[in-house]
Amino acid sequence: FYMWSRTLEMVVDRPLLGVGLGNWEYLFPLYDEGRMIRPEHAPVRPHNEVLWIGSETGAVGLLAYLLLLGTFLFLVIKIWNRMKDVDAQLTGISCCITVFAVVGAGQFSFPSERVSPSMLYWFAFAIVGIYARYPDDLKQARRPASSLDKTLFGLSLPILLLCTMITLRNILFDYHYIKTVIAFIRRDYPEVVDKARRALSQGPFDHQVFVMLGDGLLNLGNYNESRRVFEKGLRYHPNFSNTYSNLGLVHDRLEENEEALQYYKKAVAIAPAHHIAFYNLGTLYQRLEQFDEAIAAYRLGFRNHHTQPYVNLGVIYHQQGMLDSVISVSKQALFPGYESFEAYLNLGRAYTDRKEYDKAIEAYNNFLRMYKGGNRDFIQAAKNELAGAYSGLGVQAETRRNTDRALELYQIALKMQPDLSLHWFNLGNGYRQKSAWNEAVHAYHQALDRDSSNVNIYNNLGMTYNDLGEHREAMATFMKGLGLKPDEPIIHYNIGNTHVDLGHRTEALNSYARFRNYWQRDPTSMNYHMGNAYRKMGDIPKAIASYEVFTRGFKGDRAILDSVNRILEQLRGSQDRDLSK
């Protein structure tokens, strides 16, 4: 009933002559208020032929229609009353039933647009007209034609010829139009352009052909011609939201942002439920870094059958660090049957940032398994980020002292992304934890071959050389790292340790002093490192003092605190034994 109520408003606005024959489709969007019009569907008739006639031809046309039906009914009654032939009477009644059956169906449908009911409808009128003209003797209908009959027949021939020509062109248009629709569904854009032009060569019988032709040209990169086609389409249907949305897309591709915004907003003003226009509007706002507006547009553009807006929304939320929101909208973008599989990338990234690497791995693998698109950048990004998730899971396993599992995960990451320095670095750390010094050295060198600017690699490689007893090689490695970052405190600290191993006590103290000078982090942790340094140098009192300061200020993992307390007990016991001597 909604369309009927809107159509009645149209009738009220133009009561006498209506909006013009065939114009209901073009003006209804102004009355719709976003209830009926969608990107994939726009009504072309009100599903009530009385309202349809009244809205397009006004009171004049509606009165003529009702007069036609009244005359028809009068003639049927005339046949019934004056003709003695029962068959003729029954024929008149049958024709009456036929006509009013079609009229009744027309109150909820549009039989006048269908061949079969229209043919029966007008045949019934013709039969009743013949019977009613000669109610006394039907044989009179066979008399020779009068001069008036011949004149009227002669005048009708050019009209019939013109109608036949228009009908033939319409049939040819429909033939090419159907071919255009098929090509459009297949996204065969060269074929769309060819068939649409062939259809238009017969005449603009359907404004939607301009939309498909313009879209084909747009996807082929012919933006200026596409714009001209869409603008021409608006001359035939000035209130068609799809044309405005696509015209906005043309200006968007041309980076004519103000014009694009104007057309997108016009599209959603005509059709507030136009989710594709809202999606296009969101992408433009996102490109302009107007993220609040983009978020609002994407939310209005989401449908269970159109999930891509929430992929883009997930990207924005990820940039803003809203990981829970990323996960929420990405899961909605995977609505069964209409999945936007790019959402798995957003899920993988969010879980990676939350260090939930097992879930991240599952998300990336789902993307690689299910994504059927041709965007190789997406595929490569997923593979690289999957490798990163395996590497992150390896770090967690290493932290739990599950070194074998960590090494296995690092190897998986390297198979997927062998040229990334970080994976080799993590592998080296795993081998260090396992005391596989030579394997660690090899892994660190592989990492440096791929990134020689990472101070941490030089630091860990130097420590590994110290573990191997190759102190001079360790010193050379630390100095390379120091050349990259002279104020890196941990490098100075490890240089001090190496000097101790080489017996250079004074140089060691100088390096430790530089370590303390450059240290900008938690001072409590610095005392832990200095406790280790003094213990290495054999200065038990200073080691004890440093550890005690550490234990008083440390607020972290209880296991670390227990470990330091055990070291303190050992040092105090050793100090007591030395004093007793």
HUZIKA-V830349 format. One record per backbone hydrogen bond with DSSP energy under -1.0 kcal/mol. NH is the residue of the N-H (numbers start at 1). CO is the residue of the C=O. E is the energy in kcal/mol with one decimal. If there is no record, write none. Layout:
NH:CO:E ; NH:CO:E
//
This chain:
5:1:-2.4 ; 6:2:-2.4 ; 7:3:-2.4 ; 8:4:-2.4 ; 9:5:-1.4 ; 10:6:-1.6 ; 11:7:-2.3 ; 12:8:-2.5 ; 13:9:-2.1 ; 14:10:-1.6 ; 19:55:-2.7 ; 20:56:-1.9 ; 23:20:-2.3 ; 27:23:-1.6 ; 28:24:-2.3 ; 30:27:-1.5 ; 31:28:-2.3 ; 32:28:-1.1 ; 35:32:-1.1 ; 38:41:-3.6 ; 49:106:-3.3 ; 52:48:-2.6 ; 53:49:-2.7 ; 54:50:-2.6 ; 55:51:-2.9 ; 56:52:-2.0 ; 57:53:-2.7 ; 58:54:-1.2 ; 59:15:-2.5 ; 60:16:-1.9 ; 61:57:-1.7 ; 62:58:-2.5 ; 63:59:-2.4 ; 64:60:-2.0 ; 65:61:-2.3 ; 66:62:-2.7 ; 67:63:-2.5 ; 68:64:-2.2 ; 69:65:-2.2 ; 70:66:-2.7 ; 71:67:-2.8 ; 72:68:-2.3 ; 73:69:-2.4 ; 74:70:-2.4 ; 75:71:-2.4 ; 76:72:-2.1 ; 77:73:-2.1 ; 78:74:-2.1 ; 79:75:-2.5 ; 80:76:-2.2 ; 81:77:-2.2 ; 82:78:-2.3 ; 83:79:-2.1 ; 89:85:-2.2 ; 90:86:-2.9 ; 91:87:-2.3 ; 92:88:-2.3 ; 93:89:-2.3 ; 94:90:-2.8 ; 95:91:-2.5 ; 96:92:-2.2 ; 97:93:-2.6 ; 98:94:-2.5 ; 99:95:-2.6 ; 100:96:-2.5 ; 101:97:-1.9 ; 102:98:-2.1 ; 103:99:-2.4 ; 104:100:-2.5 ; 105:101:-2.6 ; 106:102:-1.9 ; 107:104:-1.4 ; 108:105:-1.7 ; 109:105:-1.1 ; 113:110:-1.8 ; 114:111:-1.9 ; 118:114:-1.7 ; 119:115:-2.6 ; 120:116:-2.1 ; 121:117:-2.5 ; 122:118:-2.4 ; 123:119:-2.4 ; 124:120:-2.3 ; 125:121:-1.5 ; 126:122:-2.4 ; 127:123:-2.8 ; 128:124:-2.3 ; 129:125:-2.4 ; 130:126:-2.2 ; 131:127:-2.5 ; 132:128:-2.7 ; 133:129:-1.4 ; 134:130:-1.3 ; 140:137:-1.8 ; 141:138:-1.9 ; 142:139:-2.0 ; 143:140:-1.8 ; 150:146:-2.3 ; 151:147:-2.3 ; 152:148:-2.8 ; 153:149:-2.5 ; 154:150:-2.7 ; 155:151:-2.4 ; 156:152:-1.6 ; 157:153:-1.1 ; 160:156:-3.0 ; 161:157:-2.8 ; 162:158:-2.8 ; 163:159:-2.8 ; 164:160:-2.5 ; 165:161:-2.4 ; 166:162:-2.5 ; 167:163:-2.7 ; 168:164:-2.6 ; 169:165:-2.3 ; 170:166:-2.4 ; 171:167:-2.5 ; 172:168:-2.4 ; 173:169:-2.7 ; 174:170:-2.8 ; 175:171:-2.2 ; 176:172:-2.1 ; 177:173:-2.9 ; 178:174:-2.7 ; 179:175:-1.6 ; 180:176:-2.1 ; 181:177:-2.5 ; 182:178:-2.3 ; 183:179:-2.3 ; 184:180:-2.5 ; 185:181:-2.5 ; 186:182:-1.9 ; 188:183:-2.6 ; 189:187:-1.3 ; 192:188:-2.2 ; 193:189:-2.4 ; 194:190:-2.1 ; 195:191:-2.8 ; 196:192:-2.5 ; 197:193:-2.0 ; 198:194:-1.9 ; 199:195:-2.4 ; 200:196:-2.6 ; 201:197:-1.4 ; 202:199:-1.6 ; 203:200:-1.0 ; 205:203:-1.9 ; 209:206:-1.7 ; 210:207:-1.4 ; 212:208:-2.0 ; 213:209:-2.4 ; 214:210:-2.7 ; 215:211:-2.3 ; 216:212:-2.4 ; 217:213:-2.4 ; 218:214:-2.3 ; 219:215:-2.5 ; 220:216:-1.2 ; 221:218:-1.4 ; 222:217:-2.5 ; 223:221:-1.5 ; 226:222:-2.0 ; 227:223:-2.6 ; 228:224:-1.9 ; 229:225:-2.2 ; 230:226:-2.4 ; 231:227:-2.5 ; 232:228:-2.0 ; 233:229:-2.3 ; 234:230:-1.8 ; 237:233:-2.2 ; 240:237:-1.2 ; 244:240:-1.4 ; 245:241:-2.5 ; 246:242:-2.6 ; 247:243:-2.4 ; 248:244:-2.3 ; 249:245:-1.7 ; 250:246:-1.9 ; 251:247:-2.0 ; 252:248:-2.3 ; 253:249:-2.5 ; 254:250:-1.8 ; 255:252:-1.6 ; 256:251:-3.1 ; 257:255:-1.2 ; 260:256:-2.3 ; 261:257:-2.8 ; 262:258:-2.2 ; 263:259:-2.2 ; 264:260:-2.7 ; 265:261:-2.5 ; 266:262:-1.8 ; 267:263:-2.3 ; 268:264:-2.1 ; 269:265:-1.7 ; 270:266:-1.9 ; 271:267:-2.5 ; 274:271:-2.3 ; 275:273:-1.7 ; 278:274:-1.9 ; 279:275:-2.2 ; 280:276:-2.8 ; 281:277:-2.5 ; 282:278:-2.5 ; 283:279:-2.3 ; 284:280:-1.8 ; 285:281:-2.5 ; 286:282:-2.6 ; 287:283:-2.2 ; 288:284:-2.0 ; 289:286:-1.4 ; 290:285:-2.9 ; 291:289:-1.1 ; 294:290:-2.1 ; 295:291:-2.8 ; 296:292:-2.0 ; 297:293:-2.3 ; 298:294:-2.8 ; 299:295:-2.2 ; 300:296:-1.7 ; 301:297:-1.5 ; 303:306:-2.0 ; 306:303:-1.3 ; 310:307:-1.3 ; 311:308:-1.1 ; 312:308:-1.7 ; 313:309:-2.3 ; 314:310:-1.8 ; 315:311:-1.5 ; 316:312:-1.9 ; 317:313:-2.6 ; 318:314:-2.2 ; 319:315:-2.1 ; 320:316:-1.7 ; 321:318:-1.3 ; 322:317:-2.7 ; 323:321:-1.5 ; 326:322:-2.0 ; 327:323:-2.3 ; 328:324:-2.2 ; 329:325:-2.6 ; 330:326:-2.1 ; 331:327:-1.9 ; 332:328:-1.6 ; 333:329:-1.6 ; 334:331:-1.1 ; 338:335:-2.4 ; 340:333:-2.5 ; 343:340:-2.5 ; 344:341:-1.7 ; 345:342:-1.2 ; 346:342:-1.1 ; 347:343:-2.4 ; 348:344:-2.7 ; 349:345:-2.4 ; 350:346:-2.5 ; 351:347:-2.8 ; 352:348:-2.1 ; 353:349:-2.4 ; 354:350:-1.7 ; 355:352:-1.6 ; 356:351:-3.0 ; 357:355:-1.2 ; 360:356:-2.0 ; 361:357:-2.8 ; 362:358:-1.8 ; 363:359:-2.3 ; 364:360:-2.6 ; 365:361:-2.4 ; 366:362:-2.2 ; 367:363:-2.1 ; 368:364:-2.5 ; 369:365:-2.0 ; 370:366:-2.3 ; 371:367:-2.9 ; 376:374:-1.2 ; 379:375:-1.5 ; 380:376:-2.8 ; 381:377:-2.4 ; 382:378:-2.4 ; 383:379:-2.1 ; 384:380:-2.6 ; 385:381:-2.7 ; 386:382:-2.3 ; 387:383:-2.1 ; 388:384:-1.9 ; 389:385:-1.9 ; 390:386:-2.3 ; 391:387:-2.3 ; 392:388:-2.6 ; 393:389:-2.5 ; 394:390:-1.9 ; 395:391:-2.0 ; 396:392:-1.9 ; 397:393:-2.1 ; 398:394:-2.6 ; 399:395:-2.3 ; 400:396:-1.5 ; 401:398:-1.6 ; 402:397:-2.8 ; 403:401:-1.4 ; 406:402:-2.1 ; 407:403:-2.8 ; 408:404:-2.0 ; 409:405:-2.3 ; 410:406:-2.5 ; 411:407:-2.0 ; 412:408:-1.8 ; 413:409:-2.2 ; 414:410:-2.2 ; 415:411:-2.0 ; 416:412:-1.5 ; 417:413:-2.2 ; 420:417:-1.4 ; 424:420:-1.0 ; 425:421:-2.4 ; 426:422:-2.7 ; 427:423:-2.1 ; 428:424:-2.5 ; 429:425:-2.2 ; 430:426:-2.2 ; 431:427:-2.3 ; 432:428:-2.2 ; 433:429:-2.2 ; 434:430:-1.4 ; 435:432:-1.6 ; 436:431:-3.0 ; 437:435:-1.4 ; 440:436:-2.1 ; 441:437:-2.7 ; 442:438:-2.3 ; 443:439:-2.3 ; 444:440:-2.7 ; 445:441:-2.3 ; 446:442:-2.1 ; 447:443:-2.1 ; 448:444:-2.5 ; 449:445:-2.2 ; 451:447:-1.6 ; 458:454:-1.2 ; 459:455:-2.3 ; 460:456:-2.6 ; 461:457:-2.6 ; 462:458:-2.5 ; 463:459:-2.2 ; 464:460:-1.9 ; 465:461:-2.2 ; 466:462:-2.0 ; 467:463:-2.2 ; 468:464:-1.7 ; 469:466:-1.3 ; 470:465:-2.6 ; 471:469:-1.4 ; 474:470:-2.1 ; 475:471:-2.8 ; 476:472:-2.3 ; 477:473:-2.0 ; 478:474:-2.8 ; 479:475:-2.3 ; 480:476:-1.6 ; 481:477:-1.8 ; 482:478:-2.5 ; 483:479:-1.8 ; 485:481:-1.7 ; 488:485:-1.9 ; 492:488:-1.4 ; 493:489:-2.3 ; 494:490:-2.2 ; 495:491:-2.3 ; 496:492:-2.2 ; 497:493:-2.0 ; 498:494:-2.2 ; 499:495:-2.5 ; 500:496:-2.0 ; 501:497:-2.0 ; 502:498:-1.9 ; 503:500:-1.2 ; 504:499:-3.4 ; 505:503:-1.1 ; 508:504:-2.0 ; 509:505:-2.5 ; 510:506:-2.1 ; 511:507:-2.2 ; 512:508:-2.6 ; 513:509:-2.1 ; 514:510:-2.1 ; 515:511:-2.1 ; 516:512:-2.4 ; 517:513:-2.1 ; 518:514:-2.3 ; 519:515:-1.2 ; 526:522:-1.2 ; 527:523:-1.5 ; 528:524:-1.2 ; 529:525:-2.1 ; 530:526:-2.5 ; 531:527:-2.2 ; 532:528:-2.0 ; 533:529:-2.2 ; 534:530:-2.9 ; 535:531:-2.2 ; 536:532:-2.1 ; 537:533:-2.0 ; 539:534:-2.3 ; 540:538:-1.5 ; 543:539:-2.0 ; 544:540:-2.9 ; 545:541:-2.4 ; 546:542:-2.3 ; 547:543:-2.5 ; 548:544:-2.5 ; 549:545:-2.0 ; 550:546:-2.0 ; 551:547:-2.7 ; 552:548:-1.8 ; 553:549:-1.3 ; 554:550:-1.9 ; 561:557:-1.6 ; 562:558:-2.5 ; 563:559:-1.9 ; 564:560:-2.2 ; 565:561:-2.3 ; 566:562:-1.9 ; 567:563:-1.8 ; 568:564:-2.6 ; 569:565:-2.3 ; 570:566:-2.1 ; 571:567:-2.6 ; 572:568:-2.9 ; 573:569:-2.3 ; 574:570:-2.4 ; 575:571:-2.6 ; 576:572:-2.5 ; 577:573:-2.0 ; 578:574:-1.9 ; 579:575:-2.1 ; 580:576:-2.0 ; 581:577:-1.0
//
